[in-house]
Amino acid sequence: GTWIAAFSTGPAPVSCCRDFVLQPNTMVMSIAYGTGTLEAGPDSSIPGTRTIVGGASSVFTAVGPDRSSGADLRLTWQVPLADGRQLDLIALIKGPGIEALRAQAESLVSSIKLG
């Protein structure tokens, strides 16, 4: 499959990286460093699965489909950072080949080092 990464160092506009329609067997991964105030600790009320990204407690969600991009699956990791900001990692995936592309997204996220 094919994938594209998009990066942002500020609050990204809602339409960021959304002016496209995914082609079959494609993933777009966006990474945004913004001003969110996520509280992702184990007692957090934010819906999603608690996980660890780069040593930080985070929230993971998997939903689909994403109508605006044509993705079959949207994976999101929200990671609160020590500086009070938030790292948002979003993978939009269009099949076939969803599991292989999901594995690539998860591999990229597991390689992140925070510090």
N, C-alpha and C positions, 0 to 999 in steps of 0.2 A: 504494500500500500504506500500511499504518499502522505506526508504530513508536513505542516508548516507551523512555525512557532512565531508568536507575536509577543513583544515585551513592552511594558509601560512602567514608568517610574513615578507616576502621579495618579490621581483619581482619573480613571479612564471614563470617557463618555459612554453612556449606555450603548450607543451604536458602534462602539469600537469593535473592530473585527467582525462585524455583522453584515457588511455589505457584500455578501457572497452567498452562494448556494453550494454546499459540498457536493463534489462528484462522488460516484461510487468508490468504495475502498479507499477513503481519505480521512485524515484526522487533522484538525487545527488545534494547536495547544497555545493558549494565551497565559501569560504570567504577568500579573499586575501588582505593583507595590503601591499601596494606597493608604487612605486615611480611615479605614474601617476600624471598628472598636469591638471586634469579636471577642467574646469570652468563651473559649473552647475547652475549658477545664472539664474534669470528669463530672462535675455537678451542673454543667451548663444546661440551659433549657433549649438551646438551639437544636433543631431537628437534624439528624444525621448520625453517622457512625463516628465515634471517637477514634482517632488514629494518631500516629506520630509522624511528623514530617521534619526532617533535619534536626531532630531532638526536641521539637516543640509540639505540645498538644495541639491537635487540629481537628476540624470537622470535615468528614467526607460524605458526599451525596452522589448518587447515580440515578438519573432520571432520563426519561425519553418518551416520545421523540421531542426534538427541539424544532418547532415549525419554522422559525425565522431563518434558520440556516439549512434546514433539510436533514439535520443530523438524526440518526437513529438513537443515539445515546449521548448524554451530557454528563461528564464526570467533573466534580468540583471539589477542590481541597481549599479550605479557608484556614490560614495559619496566622495566629496573632504573634507579633514580634515584640522583642524586648523594648523597642523604642516607642511602643504604643500604636504603631501602624500595623497593617495587615497585608499578608501576601495571599493573593488569590490565584489559584492554578485551575484553569478550566480546559478540559479536552472535549471537543465536539467530534463525534465519530460517525461516519456513514459507512454502512456495510455494502457488500459482503466483507467478511474478514474482520468483524467487530472484535472478536476475542483477541486476535493477533495485535490489532491496533490498541486495544485496551491494555494489553500487556506492555506495549511500548510506552504508553502514557504512564503506567504505574512504575515502570523502570526509570523513566525520567524523573518522576517525583521522588522515588526512593534514593536517587543519586544526589539530591539537593543537600547541601551542607549549610547550616545557618551558624553565624557566629560573629 
